[in-house]
Amino acid sequence: MIKLIRGLSGEVQPPVKASGIGIARAVFWSFFGVRKMHSLEADARSITPLQVICAGLAGAVVFVLVLVTIARLVAG
């Protein structure tokens, strides 16, 4: 409730752009479902949905390629 009241005070903070490493870190931890509320709120202010989608797709491709490589090494 206090956060809602503070949010209504009219204070507008300028958005801070996230770095590539920050986006990758947010997506990596989101894959595991482990996020702290503070980190989630900071990411919501600094990362755009397009960045999340692109980083998520890139992370999924890398994950699949790693799995395929491991399977080939074990089978071969």
Secondary structure, 3 states (H helix, E strand, C coil): CHHHHHHCCCCCCCCCCCCHHHHHHHHHHHHHCCCCHHHHHHHHHHCCHHHHHHHHHHHHHHHHHHHHHHHHHHHC
